[in-house]
Structures are given as C-alpha cells and as structure tokens.
Amino acid sequence: MAIKHTPVKLAIVGGGAAGMFAACMAAEKRIPALLIERKARLGSKVLMTANGRCNFTKDISPEQFLSDIQYPCSSSSAEALSRFLAPSIRSFPPRKIISFFRSLNVPVRRMADGRMFPADGRAATIVHAFGDLLRNSETPIITNCPVTGIQAQKNGFIVATKNFTVWAENVLLATGGVSYPKLGSVGDGQKFARLLGHKLVPYRAGLIGLETLEPKVTRRAGHRFEDARARVFSSDDKLLYEYRGEVDFEAFGLSGAAIYNSQRFIEHAGLKDYTIEVWVEKERLRFSNLKSRPVKEAIVTIGGVALEEIDQQTMQSKKVSGLYFAGEVMDIDGPTGGYNLTMAFATAAKAVASIHRS
Ligand SMILES: Cc1cc2nc3c(=O)[nH]c(=O)nc-3n(C[C@H](O)[C@H](O)[C@H](O)COP(=O)(O)OP(=O)(O)OC[C@H]3O[C@@H](n4cnc5c(N)ncnc54)[C@H](O)[C@@H]3O)c2cc1C
C-alpha cells in the first residue's frame, strides 16, 4: 500500500530564532507552512540570550552592520560573510526588525550604543510575541518532534520524523549551530544538508571565553570589569584588534564581551601566534596563545553549511531546488551586540520572501 504524506507548501525545520521568524513571515504572506521543533517548546535558546534579556538587534544602518561583522578581521572568511549577508541585511535591516517587534506590541529599549532589548528586559516577551502571532495566524506547530530525515523528491521533499512524514514543496532548514546542544541545536540541519550534497565548513567556537591558569585571574574568579579593554597583537607585536567592553574573570580564565569579540577575531584571522592584552582598572595583563573554551559552550558556532553553495539572493540551495537555509545552520556568525539574532531574522525573511515569489 502506498504511504500517504500530508502535503505542505513549506516545512520549517527548527523553531528557534530563524524558524519562528520564518513562520511569522510565512503567516504574513499567507504561505501554508508547518513549523517542526525538536524540543518541547519554541525558542529555548532565544530565552537564554543576553542573560535572559535578549539583545534582539542593533539599531544601526545595514552598511554599518555589514562593516561591523567583518571589521577588522579582513580575512577572506569575514569578507565573504559580509558579502553573503548583504542582500538579506539590506532587505530586512535592523530598523525593520525593530518595527516588527513594535507591531507585535513589544515595547523596546535602545541602549546608547544602539543595542535593542525588550523594554521589560525579558527574552520571554520576545518568544511570547512570536507565539501570539503564530497562534493568531493558526500556523500549525509541532513541538517535541525531531525531524529525522529529509529526502529530496521530484518537485518536493519527504520530511520524516519518528512518528509521521510530511510532503513539502519547500524545506527551510533553521536548526541552528552546535553550541548549547541542550537547547536543541545539535547539528541535525548540517547533517541533512550534507546528505543532500552540501559541503560543511568545520565547526569552531565563536564568542567564547579563553582559558588561562594565571593566578591573577583565577584568584579573582567571579570579578566583573565593565569598563575594560582587550587588545590582540601579532607575534611581532603589531596591534591587530581592540575592543572596549566587559571582561570577566572566571575559574577557567577570561570571558565577557571584550574577550568574546577578541576570540572571534583570533578565530577568523586564523591566528596561531598572538598576544592578548587585557586592561582591567589600572592593571595590564598579557597572555600568549590562549585556548578557546569548547564549541558547546560558545555563543555562536563558526562553521556549518558552506556559503558558496547557497544563493545569497534567495537563501536557496544551489544544489537542491526548494531547499532553503536560515540562521546559524549556515557558516555565519557575528560579534556580540544583537548581530547574531539579526542575521537569523534577516536570512529567514529573505528565504520566505523568495519562497513567496517562487
Ligand atoms: C547564551 C547565549 C546568549 C546569546 N545572546 C545573544 C544575544 O543577546 N543577541 C544575539 O544576537 N545573539 C545571541 N546569541 C546567539 C543567538 O541566540 C543565535 O545566533 C540564534 O539563536 C541562532 O538562531 P537559529 O534559529 O539559527 O538557531 P536556534 O535559535 O539555536 O534554533 C534552532 C532550533 O532548531 C531546533 N532543531 C534542531 N534540530 C532539529 C531537528 N532535527 N528537528 C526539529 N528541530 C530541530 C532546535 O531545537 C532549536 O530550537 C546567544 C547565544 C547563546 C548561546
């Protein structure tokens, strides 16, 4: 007996930042979509962002945004990333993200540097706003349901779970990176993409602490320095990167925004031999070649589905027609400050707009 599959126009795999946003955009455009999430609730990682406060974007121009994500790495990977994201960020810039949340009656708060938060300082407000829109639009959502396989067919896909299959004309992979796997992102989307013929860029930790056993740090574990500075120098002592911001002393070493952004710079620039200088209060500490904490603890995953096999104008696979990508499942990452959620939202909006036109 032939198996009957429920048909949908769009199956969105992953109900995190990109998947929820994509489902909202699909509802707005009246695209029949189904959202399938592995965990029992939507947006588990979003709830954790910015210590539960959710820095959901940065109120800057698209050009500033694109320059910030590459500055000052100037590595081919950072430049390619900025080029790849340009169409998405220009068509769905931070200001549209802010308007989107305002239209959902989320009061927002702008910090002096442009970082945007829900005014009540609760990430749950953002997740509830998504939930309300999806409930009001009667978007079908299945939670607690990992997608286990995606099979390309003529003019569509069979999306399999343990208990049922769905036939989808288009599939949007929004399954995230591989950091914080307990929150649901375990690399499934990358595995599906690989089985469908895509190349993967190896995973590395992005925006993560650096390890040191220096007693001046470990003895003061738990101390937070808000007005601190981190600088990265080459092996011949040339200043390569500087970031003013928070530095935290931990039992394992160093963390905080200034360290995270320096670590991202070191990773993108491929530096093996460097010195990092940390200024806290009046003290200056210098370290060489520190090890990053593991990717599972990172704020973002560097690596994932290779960008050269995705059309930046549509987010559609160049290899498999009808297969789309959004968010961290791709090899995209940005600095701290709302850039990563912005990328998840903007690439999701781009993918759905393309599906709408198709
Ligand atoms: C502690 C922390 C703080 C952060 N703070 C910020 C911040 O303040 N601002 C900012 O811009 N960024 C922040 N980030 C980064 C940001 O959260 C991510 O970049 C963003 O969530 C990526 O969105 P995504 O939709 O691609 O992935 P996710 O939000 O991780 O969503 C992926 C979803 O897919 C689901 N999934 C995975 N596999 C399957 C499957 N097989 N079937 C069905 N569903 C599946 C997962 O369960 C998950 O819900 C933070 C990250 C962390 C870890």
The ligand as an ORCA input file, in Angstrom:
! r2SCAN-3c Opt
* xyz 0 1
  C      23.967     32.063     25.953
  C      23.715     32.728     24.623
  C      23.422     34.079     24.583
  C      23.203     34.710     23.353
  N      22.863     36.035     23.341
  C      22.598     36.644     22.151
  C      22.140     37.998     22.116
  O      21.851     38.628     23.142
  N      21.958     38.573     20.891
  C      22.194     37.896     19.725
  O      22.024     38.477     18.643
  N      22.555     36.585     19.741
  C      22.748     35.949     20.909
  N      23.090     34.619     20.932
  C      23.188     33.885     19.637
  C      21.777     33.558     19.113
  O      20.989     33.029     20.158
  C      21.838     32.547     17.964
  O      22.749     33.004     16.988
  C      20.463     32.356     17.353
  O      19.574     31.800     18.303
  C      20.539     31.451     16.137
  O      19.229     31.246     15.670
  P      18.853     29.895     14.889
  O      17.387     29.922     14.673
  O      19.751     29.731     13.737
  O      19.219     28.731     15.911
  P      18.491     28.387     17.331
  O      17.908     29.607     17.933
  O      19.504     27.599     18.081
  O      17.296     27.456     16.885
  C      17.456     26.207     16.273
  C      16.229     25.386     16.626
  O      16.182     24.210     15.804
  C      15.740     23.127     16.600
  N      16.177     21.869     15.973
  C      17.439     21.394     15.885
  N      17.445     20.205     15.253
  C      16.156     19.923     14.937
  C      15.506     18.820     14.301
  N      16.189     17.752     13.875
  N      14.157     18.850     14.144
  C      13.440     19.920     14.585
  N      14.004     20.978     15.219
  C      15.349     20.986     15.390
  C      16.393     23.386     17.944
  O      15.759     22.672     18.975
  C      16.264     24.905     18.066
  O      15.066     25.278     18.718
  C      23.289     33.966     22.139
  C      23.571     32.605     22.203
  C      23.765     31.977     23.421
  C      24.054     30.510     23.455
*
